[in-house]
Amino acid sequence: MATNVSFKDRKLIAVIGDEDSITGLLLAGVGHINEHQKKNFLVVDTKTQISTIESTFQEFTERKDIAILLINQHIAEKIRPSVDKYQQAFPALLEIPSKDHPYDPSKDSVLKRVQKLFGE
């Protein structure tokens, strides 16, 4: 019974992405800053360190208010071991394309797991 309550508390979508992806999602109303001044998004550019992406990924996957974590696929590639290791149901992890980097299904960690289940 207590686990159901925690799922109901998950109301946010978090995003780790490039500036264009984040801007579009913020304009759609995804952005949120909580009482501790923690954002639910990270803008990644060429100056963003891998350790920052990694720590933000860890933070977002551990937060109890996030239901879905969107990450640009080309950014997920930078932290692929962590993305592939993540197997929790919540927050759901979805790799999305960006304007400059098309989606490649062969790199998607969720799709790989589904294919493994079906023996493909």
Phi, psi and omega in degrees: 000320180295328180293324178298323179297318181295326178292325179292334179283348182277102186237354187254154169252128177255152183222133168241113185198180177283171187301318181296317180295314180297315181302313179299316181289325176294320177295333178279353176100016183282333186298142179206140173234122184276184184295342178264013180064028177269128179272160176254024179211155176223122175273121181254127174231190184294338181271350182288127181283149178302322181297326177292317178297314180300312182292324177293319176302313179299315180299312182295323181285343179263344181291140184270358180256001182256127180264324183225136175244115176263136178220133176299137184299322181291335175280322176301327178299329181290334180237034186310317180302319179290320180294316180292327180286333183289124183225015180285154177284324180231134353289146176293135182255122179233128176269130184238155178283169173233174182301318185265350183228104181293159180289134177239104184301333182291344180260349185289121184294323180291315179297322178299318180294320179296316179297323179295321178298323181269005176070028180267000000 
